[in-house]
Amino acid sequence: MNQEPYTPPTGFGNAHLQTIYPTLFRRVPLITNERERIETPDDDFLDLDWARRRGCPRLAVITHGLEGHARGHYTQGMAAALQRADCDVLAWNFRGCSGQPNHRLKSYHSGATEELQTVLDHVFTHYQYETIRLIGFSLGGNLTLKYLGDRGAAVDPRIRRAAAISVPCDLASSAKRLEHWQNRIYVARFMRSLRAKVRAKAQRYPTELDLSGLDQMRTFAEFDDRYTAPIHGFQNAEDYWARCSCRFVLHQIAIPTLLINALDDPFLTPDCYPKEAPETNPYFHMETPRHGGHLGFVSFKKSGEYWSEERVVNFLHA
C-alpha cells in the first residue's frame, strides 16, 4: 500500500485529456491472444481471451467496461503488467462485445454477476490455478465489486484479492452526471454503439424490440428504461440502477479489495466515492488520486505501464 500517489505528466492535469488520450493514442500489444469460447447456461456464448504459460499457478481475470472489449487498450495494458508479474491473464468479453453478436435477446449490464460466475466456474472446472485475482474497469469494476459483495464470506477461497478502477459505484447518479453537457461527447459515443447493437438484434427479435424513437435517444436513462431494464428483468431504469449498484454491498466484501477512483473523474459523483465502506470493512480499501480522469492515470514510463496498472499489480501481489 506504499506506492507513490499519482502525479500526472506535465500538461496532463485536465480530466478530459486524461480520459480521451489513452483511447486515441495509446498502443498496447495484444497480450491475451488466445481465444476460447464457452457456453452459457442459457445456450449463449462468452468469448475468453487468454495469456497463459504452462504451469503458472496464478490467474488474473479482467472484466472490461461499457461497450469495451477484452482487447482494448486498458485491458491489454493491465494484462501486460500482470504478465510481467508472472501471472496468467484471462480477459473475458461481455455478450455481444467480442466482435460477434450473441444469440439471445439478453445482452449484458452492470450487475450481471452471473456472467462472471460462469467464467469462474469454467476456470474452476477445467484449470488448476491455486490463486485467482479479479480486476474490473468502470462498468466491469461495478460488476466485480457487486459479485464480491453479494457473495461475501462465501466467495471461493481461490479468489484471494481484487481491484477495480474508475467505478460508477452509484449507477443512478453517474447516469445523471453523464447527462451534463461536458460529458455529451462520451455519451454520444456510447449511444452510437448501443443503438447499433439494438438495431442488429432487432433483426433476430423483431417482436421483442421496439425501435421507435431509438435514434432520438440521448441518455442512459432513456436507453436503460426502454431496453436494459425490461430485457434483464428490472422494472425500469431506476430499479435497475438501485439493484445493481455495488455501493450497497461493499461492506460485505470479504477479501482484500482495492478501489481506485480519481477525484476528477468526469463520470462520477460524490456517491461514487463510498467513504463509509473502508471505515466499516477492513478488507475494502479506496484510493482517490486528485487526477486521473476516467480510466486514465497516464504515465510515460519505459515499461509502458500506467500508474494504475503498477498500483493494482502491487496490491494484488502484496
DRENDO-1510 file (C-alpha; in Angstrom, 1 decimal, always signed):
<recs>
REC; n; res; u; v; w
REC; 1; MET; +0.0; +0.0; +0.0 .
REC; 2; ASN; +3.1; +2.3; -0.1 .
REC; 3; GLN; +3.2; +3.3; -3.8 .
REC; 4; GLU; +3.7; +7.0; -4.5 .
REC; 5; PRO; +0.5; +8.8; -5.2 .
REC; 6; TYR; -0.3; +9.6; -8.8 .
REC; 7; THR; +1.2; +12.7; -10.3 .
REC; 8; PRO; +0.2; +13.4; -13.9 .
REC; 9; PRO; +2.8; +14.2; -16.5 .
REC; 10; THR; +3.2; +17.9; -17.4 .
REC; 11; GLY; +0.2; +19.1; -19.4 .
REC; 12; PHE; -2.0; +16.1; -18.3 .
REC; 13; GLY; -3.8; +17.7; -15.3 .
REC; 14; ASN; -7.0; +18.0; -17.3 .
REC; 15; ALA; -9.5; +15.2; -16.5 .
REC; 16; HIS; -10.9; +15.1; -20.1 .
REC; 17; LEU; -7.5; +14.8; -21.6 .
REC; 18; GLN; -6.7; +12.0; -19.2 .
REC; 19; THR; -9.9; +10.3; -20.3 .
REC; 20; ILE; -9.5; +10.8; -24.0 .
REC; 21; TYR; -5.8; +10.5; -24.6 .
REC; 22; PRO; -5.4; +6.7; -23.9 .
REC; 23; THR; -8.4; +5.9; -26.2 .
REC; 24; LEU; -7.0; +7.9; -29.1 .
REC; 25; PHE; -3.2; +7.4; -28.7 .
REC; 26; ARG; -2.2; +4.5; -26.5 .
REC; 27; ARG; -1.0; +1.5; -28.4 .
REC; 28; VAL; -0.5; -1.7; -26.4 .
REC; 29; PRO; +0.5; -5.1; -27.9 .
REC; 30; LEU; -2.1; -7.8; -27.8 .
REC; 31; ILE; -1.3; -9.9; -24.8 .
REC; 32; THR; -4.4; -12.1; -24.4 .
REC; 33; ASN; -4.1; -13.5; -28.0 .
REC; 34; GLU; -5.6; -17.0; -27.4 .
REC; 35; ARG; -9.4; -17.1; -27.7 .
REC; 36; GLU; -11.7; -19.7; -26.1 .
REC; 37; ARG; -15.5; -19.8; -26.5 .
REC; 38; ILE; -17.6; -21.2; -23.7 .
REC; 39; GLU; -21.3; -21.8; -23.5 .
REC; 40; THR; -23.6; -20.1; -21.0 .
REC; 41; PRO; -26.4; -21.9; -19.1 .
REC; 42; ASP; -29.0; -20.4; -21.5 .
REC; 43; ASP; -27.2; -21.7; -24.6 .
REC; 44; ASP; -25.5; -18.4; -25.5 .
REC; 45; PHE; -21.7; -17.9; -25.5 .
REC; 46; LEU; -18.9; -15.9; -24.0 .
REC; 47; ASP; -15.5; -15.4; -25.6 .
REC; 48; LEU; -12.5; -15.6; -23.3 .
REC; 49; ASP; -9.1; -14.1; -24.3 .
REC; 50; TRP; -6.1; -15.8; -22.6 .
REC; 51; ALA; -2.4; -15.1; -22.0 .
REC; 52; ARG; -1.0; -18.2; -20.2 .
REC; 53; ARG; +2.1; -20.2; -19.7 .
REC; 54; ARG; +2.3; -23.8; -18.7 .
REC; 55; GLY; +2.3; -24.5; -15.0 .
REC; 56; CYS; +1.6; -20.9; -13.8 .
REC; 57; PRO; -0.4; -21.2; -10.5 .
REC; 58; ARG; -1.8; -17.6; -10.6 .
REC; 59; LEU; -4.6; -16.2; -12.7 .
REC; 60; ALA; -6.0; -12.7; -13.0 .
REC; 61; VAL; -9.5; -12.3; -14.5 .
REC; 62; ILE; -10.1; -8.9; -16.1 .
REC; 63; THR; -13.6; -7.5; -16.7 .
REC; 64; HIS; -13.9; -4.6; -19.2 .
REC; 65; GLY; -16.2; -1.6; -19.2 .
REC; 66; LEU; -19.3; -0.4; -21.1 .
REC; 67; GLU; -19.1; -1.1; -24.8 .
REC; 68; GLY; -15.5; -2.1; -24.4 .
REC; 69; HIS; -13.9; -5.5; -25.1 .
REC; 70; ALA; -11.2; -7.7; -23.8 .
REC; 71; ARG; -8.7; -6.4; -26.4 .
REC; 72; GLY; -9.0; -2.8; -25.5 .
REC; 73; HIS; -6.0; -0.6; -24.6 .
REC; 74; TYR; -6.8; -0.6; -20.8 .
REC; 75; THR; -7.4; -4.3; -20.6 .
REC; 76; GLN; -4.3; -5.1; -22.5 .
REC; 77; GLY; -2.2; -2.6; -20.6 .
REC; 78; MET; -3.2; -4.3; -17.4 .
REC; 79; ALA; -2.7; -7.7; -18.9 .
REC; 80; ALA; +0.9; -6.8; -19.9 .
REC; 81; ALA; +1.6; -5.6; -16.3 .
REC; 82; LEU; +0.2; -8.7; -14.8 .
REC; 83; GLN; +2.1; -11.0; -17.2 .
REC; 84; ARG; +5.3; -9.2; -16.2 .
REC; 85; ALA; +4.4; -10.0; -12.6 .
REC; 86; ASP; +4.3; -13.8; -13.5 .
REC; 87; CYS; +0.5; -14.1; -13.7 .
REC; 88; ASP; -1.6; -15.7; -16.3 .
REC; 89; VAL; -4.4; -13.5; -17.6 .
REC; 90; LEU; -8.0; -14.1; -18.7 .
REC; 91; ALA; -9.8; -11.1; -20.2 .
REC; 92; TRP; -13.4; -12.0; -20.9 .
REC; 93; ASN; -15.9; -10.3; -23.2 .
REC; 94; PHE; -19.4; -9.4; -22.3 .
REC; 95; ARG; -22.1; -10.8; -24.6 .
REC; 96; GLY; -22.0; -9.1; -27.9 .
REC; 97; CYS; -18.7; -7.4; -27.2 .
REC; 98; SER; -16.2; -9.8; -28.8 .
REC; 99; GLY; -16.9; -8.9; -32.4 .
REC; 100; GLN; -19.8; -11.2; -33.0 .
REC; 101; PRO; -23.4; -10.7; -31.9 .
REC; 102; ASN; -24.6; -13.0; -29.2 .
REC; 103; HIS; -27.5; -15.4; -29.8 .
REC; 104; ARG; -30.0; -14.4; -27.1 .
REC; 105; LEU; -32.1; -11.3; -26.6 .
REC; 106; LYS; -30.3; -10.9; -23.3 .
REC; 107; SER; -27.1; -8.7; -23.5 .
REC; 108; TYR; -25.1; -7.5; -20.5 .
REC; 109; HIS; -25.5; -5.0; -17.7 .
REC; 110; SER; -23.7; -3.5; -14.7 .
REC; 111; GLY; -25.0; -6.2; -12.3 .
REC; 112; ALA; -24.7; -9.3; -14.4 .
REC; 113; THR; -22.6; -11.1; -11.9 .
REC; 114; GLU; -23.9; -14.5; -13.0 .
REC; 115; GLU; -21.8; -14.0; -16.2 .
REC; 116; LEU; -18.6; -13.6; -14.1 .
REC; 117; GLN; -19.6; -16.7; -12.2 .
REC; 118; THR; -20.0; -18.6; -15.5 .
REC; 119; VAL; -16.4; -17.6; -16.4 .
REC; 120; LEU; -15.1; -18.6; -13.0 .
REC; 121; ASP; -16.9; -21.9; -13.0 .
REC; 122; HIS; -15.3; -22.7; -16.3 .
REC; 123; VAL; -11.9; -21.9; -14.8 .
REC; 124; PHE; -12.5; -23.9; -11.7 .
REC; 125; THR; -13.7; -26.9; -13.7 .
REC; 126; HIS; -11.0; -27.0; -16.4 .
REC; 127; TYR; -7.9; -25.4; -15.0 .
REC; 128; GLN; -5.8; -25.9; -11.9 .
REC; 129; TYR; -5.0; -22.4; -10.7 .
REC; 130; GLU; -4.1; -22.1; -7.0 .
REC; 131; THR; -5.0; -18.4; -6.7 .
REC; 132; ILE; -7.2; -16.0; -8.6 .
REC; 133; ARG; -7.3; -12.2; -8.7 .
REC; 134; LEU; -10.2; -10.2; -10.1 .
REC; 135; ILE; -9.8; -6.8; -11.8 .
REC; 136; GLY; -12.6; -4.7; -13.2 .
REC; 137; PHE; -12.8; -1.4; -15.1 .
REC; 138; SER; -15.7; +1.1; -14.9 .
REC; 139; LEU; -18.9; -0.9; -15.5 .
REC; 140; GLY; -16.8; -4.1; -15.1 .
REC; 141; GLY; -15.5; -2.7; -11.9 .
REC; 142; ASN; -19.0; -2.3; -10.6 .
REC; 143; LEU; -19.8; -5.8; -11.6 .
REC; 144; THR; -16.7; -7.2; -10.0 .
REC; 145; LEU; -17.4; -5.4; -6.7 .
REC; 146; LYS; -21.0; -6.4; -6.8 .
REC; 147; TYR; -20.0; -10.0; -7.3 .
REC; 148; LEU; -17.7; -10.0; -4.3 .
REC; 149; GLY; -20.2; -8.1; -2.1 .
REC; 150; ASP; -23.1; -10.4; -3.0 .
REC; 151; ARG; -21.0; -13.5; -2.1 .
REC; 152; GLY; -19.3; -12.1; +1.0 .
REC; 153; ALA; -17.5; -14.7; +3.0 .
REC; 154; ALA; -18.9; -17.4; +0.7 .
REC; 155; VAL; -16.6; -16.4; -2.2 .
REC; 156; ASP; -14.5; -19.2; -3.5 .
REC; 157; PRO; -11.3; -19.4; -1.4 .
REC; 158; ARG; -9.1; -19.5; -4.5 .
REC; 159; ILE; -10.2; -15.9; -5.2 .
REC; 160; ARG; -7.7; -14.0; -3.0 .
REC; 161; ARG; -7.7; -10.3; -4.0 .
REC; 162; ALA; -9.4; -7.9; -6.3 .
REC; 163; ALA; -9.1; -4.4; -7.7 .
REC; 164; ALA; -11.4; -2.0; -9.5 .
REC; 165; ILE; -10.7; +1.2; -11.4 .
REC; 166; SER; -12.9; +4.2; -12.3 .
REC; 167; VAL; -16.1; +2.6; -10.9 .
REC; 168; PRO; -19.6; +4.2; -11.0 .
REC; 169; CYS; -20.4; +2.7; -7.6 .
REC; 170; ASP; -23.8; +4.6; -7.7 .
REC; 171; LEU; -25.3; +3.9; -11.1 .
REC; 172; ALA; -28.2; +6.3; -10.9 .
REC; 173; SER; -26.2; +9.4; -10.0 .
REC; 174; SER; -23.4; +8.5; -12.5 .
REC; 175; ALA; -26.0; +8.1; -15.3 .
REC; 176; LYS; -27.4; +11.6; -14.5 .
REC; 177; ARG; -23.9; +13.0; -14.3 .
REC; 178; LEU; -23.2; +11.8; -17.8 .
REC; 179; GLU; -26.2; +13.9; -19.0 .
REC; 180; HIS; -24.1; +17.1; -18.2 .
REC; 181; TRP; -23.1; +19.0; -21.3 .
REC; 182; GLN; -19.4; +18.5; -20.6 .
REC; 183; ASN; -19.9; +14.7; -21.0 .
REC; 184; ARG; -22.0; +14.7; -24.1 .
REC; 185; ILE; -19.1; +13.5; -26.2 .
REC; 186; TYR; -18.7; +10.4; -24.2 .
REC; 187; VAL; -22.5; +9.6; -24.1 .
REC; 188; ALA; -22.8; +10.2; -27.8 .
REC; 189; ARG; -20.1; +7.6; -28.4 .
REC; 190; PHE; -21.7; +5.0; -26.1 .
REC; 191; MET; -25.1; +5.6; -27.5 .
REC; 192; ARG; -24.0; +5.2; -31.1 .
REC; 193; SER; -22.6; +1.8; -30.3 .
REC; 194; LEU; -25.6; +0.7; -28.2 .
REC; 195; ARG; -28.1; +1.9; -30.8 .
REC; 196; ALA; -26.3; -0.1; -33.5 .
REC; 197; LYS; -26.5; -3.3; -31.4 .
REC; 198; VAL; -30.2; -2.8; -30.7 .
REC; 199; ARG; -30.9; -2.5; -34.4 .
REC; 200; ALA; -28.8; -5.6; -35.2 .
REC; 201; LYS; -30.6; -7.6; -32.6 .
REC; 202; ALA; -34.0; -6.4; -33.7 .
REC; 203; GLN; -33.4; -8.3; -36.9 .
REC; 204; ARG; -33.4; -11.5; -34.9 .
REC; 205; TYR; -36.0; -10.4; -32.4 .
REC; 206; PRO; -38.3; -8.1; -34.3 .
REC; 207; THR; -41.3; -8.6; -32.0 .
REC; 208; GLU; -39.4; -8.1; -28.7 .
REC; 209; LEU; -37.6; -4.9; -29.6 .
REC; 210; ASP; -39.4; -1.6; -30.3 .
REC; 211; LEU; -37.2; +0.6; -32.4 .
REC; 212; SER; -39.5; +3.7; -32.3 .
REC; 213; GLY; -37.6; +6.7; -31.0 .
REC; 214; LEU; -34.3; +4.8; -30.8 .
REC; 215; ASP; -32.5; +7.4; -33.0 .
REC; 216; GLN; -33.7; +10.2; -30.7 .
REC; 217; MET; -32.4; +8.6; -27.5 .
REC; 218; ARG; -29.6; +10.7; -26.0 .
REC; 219; THR; -29.3; +9.5; -22.4 .
REC; 220; PHE; -28.7; +6.3; -20.4 .
REC; 221; ALA; -31.9; +6.9; -18.6 .
REC; 222; GLU; -33.9; +6.6; -21.9 .
REC; 223; PHE; -31.9; +3.6; -23.1 .
REC; 224; ASP; -31.9; +1.7; -19.8 .
REC; 225; ASP; -35.6; +2.3; -19.3 .
REC; 226; ARG; -36.6; +1.1; -22.8 .
REC; 227; TYR; -34.1; -1.8; -23.2 .
REC; 228; THR; -31.6; -2.7; -20.4 .
REC; 229; ALA; -34.1; -2.9; -17.6 .
REC; 230; PRO; -37.0; -4.9; -19.2 .
REC; 231; ILE; -34.8; -7.2; -21.1 .
REC; 232; HIS; -32.9; -8.2; -17.9 .
REC; 233; GLY; -35.8; -8.4; -15.5 .
REC; 234; PHE; -35.9; -5.0; -13.9 .
REC; 235; GLN; -39.0; -2.8; -13.6 .
REC; 236; ASN; -37.4; +0.3; -15.1 .
REC; 237; ALA; -34.0; +2.2; -15.2 .
REC; 238; GLU; -34.3; +3.3; -11.5 .
REC; 239; ASP; -34.9; -0.2; -10.4 .
REC; 240; TYR; -32.0; -1.5; -12.4 .
REC; 241; TRP; -29.6; +1.1; -11.1 .
REC; 242; ALA; -30.7; +0.6; -7.5 .
REC; 243; ARG; -30.4; -3.2; -7.5 .
REC; 244; CYS; -27.1; -3.3; -9.4 .
REC; 245; SER; -25.1; -0.5; -7.8 .
REC; 246; CYS; -22.1; -2.0; -5.9 .
REC; 247; ARG; -22.1; +0.7; -3.2 .
REC; 248; PHE; -24.8; -1.1; -1.3 .
REC; 249; VAL; -22.8; -4.3; -0.8 .
REC; 250; LEU; -19.2; -3.1; -0.4 .
REC; 251; HIS; -19.5; -3.7; +3.4 .
REC; 252; GLN; -19.9; -7.4; +2.7 .
REC; 253; ILE; -16.7; -7.9; +0.7 .
REC; 254; ALA; -14.5; -10.5; +2.5 .
REC; 255; ILE; -11.2; -10.5; +0.6 .
REC; 256; PRO; -8.7; -7.6; +0.3 .
REC; 257; THR; -10.1; -5.3; -2.4 .
REC; 258; LEU; -8.8; -2.0; -3.8 .
REC; 259; LEU; -11.0; +0.7; -5.5 .
REC; 260; ILE; -9.2; +3.5; -7.4 .
REC; 261; ASN; -11.4; +6.4; -8.3 .
REC; 262; ALA; -9.8; +9.7; -9.4 .
REC; 263; LEU; -11.4; +12.7; -7.8 .
REC; 264; ASP; -11.6; +14.5; -11.2 .
REC; 265; ASP; -13.3; +11.6; -13.0 .
REC; 266; PRO; -16.0; +13.2; -15.2 .
REC; 267; PHE; -18.2; +10.2; -15.0 .
REC; 268; LEU; -18.5; +10.1; -11.2 .
REC; 269; THR; -20.5; +11.8; -8.5 .
REC; 270; PRO; -19.8; +12.1; -4.7 .
REC; 271; ASP; -21.9; +8.9; -4.2 .
REC; 272; CYS; -19.4; +7.0; -6.3 .
REC; 273; TYR; -16.7; +7.5; -3.6 .
REC; 274; PRO; -18.1; +5.3; -0.8 .
REC; 275; LYS; -16.1; +6.7; +2.1 .
REC; 276; GLU; -18.0; +4.8; +4.7 .
REC; 277; ALA; -17.0; +1.4; +3.2 .
REC; 278; PRO; -13.3; +1.4; +4.1 .
REC; 279; GLU; -14.3; +2.7; +7.6 .
REC; 280; THR; -16.5; -0.3; +8.3 .
REC; 281; ASN; -14.9; -3.0; +6.2 .
REC; 282; PRO; -11.2; -3.7; +6.8 .
REC; 283; TYR; -11.0; -5.7; +3.6 .
REC; 284; PHE; -12.0; -2.8; +1.4 .
REC; 285; HIS; -9.5; -0.1; +0.5 .
REC; 286; MET; -10.2; +3.0; -1.5 .
REC; 287; GLU; -7.7; +5.4; -3.1 .
REC; 288; THR; -8.8; +8.7; -4.6 .
REC; 289; PRO; -6.0; +10.4; -6.5 .
REC; 290; ARG; -6.6; +14.0; -7.3 .
REC; 291; HIS; -6.0; +13.4; -11.0 .
REC; 292; GLY; -6.6; +10.6; -13.4 .
REC; 293; GLY; -9.9; +11.2; -15.2 .
REC; 294; HIS; -11.9; +8.1; -16.2 .
REC; 295; LEU; -9.6; +5.1; -17.0 .
REC; 296; GLY; -6.7; +7.5; -17.4 .
REC; 297; PHE; -3.7; +7.7; -15.0 .
REC; 298; VAL; -1.5; +8.4; -17.9 .
REC; 299; SER; +2.2; +7.7; -17.4 .
REC; 300; PHE; +5.2; +7.8; -19.8 .
REC; 301; LYS; +7.5; +5.1; -18.4 .
REC; 302; LYS; +10.0; +3.0; -20.3 .
REC; 303; SER; +7.9; -0.1; -19.3 .
REC; 304; GLY; +4.8; +1.4; -20.9 .
REC; 305; GLU; +2.8; +0.9; -17.7 .
REC; 306; TYR; +0.3; +3.4; -16.5 .
REC; 307; TRP; +0.3; +4.3; -12.8 .
REC; 308; SER; -3.0; +2.4; -12.2 .
REC; 309; GLU; -1.5; -0.8; -13.6 .
REC; 310; GLU; +1.5; -0.6; -11.4 .
REC; 311; ARG; -0.6; +0.2; -8.4 .
REC; 312; VAL; -3.0; -2.7; -9.0 .
REC; 313; VAL; -0.3; -5.2; -9.6 .
REC; 314; ASN; +1.5; -4.2; -6.4 .
REC; 315; PHE; -1.8; -4.5; -4.5 .
REC; 316; LEU; -2.7; -7.9; -6.0 .
REC; 317; HIS; +0.7; -9.3; -5.2 .
REC; 318; ALA; +1.1; -7.9; -1.7 .
</recs>
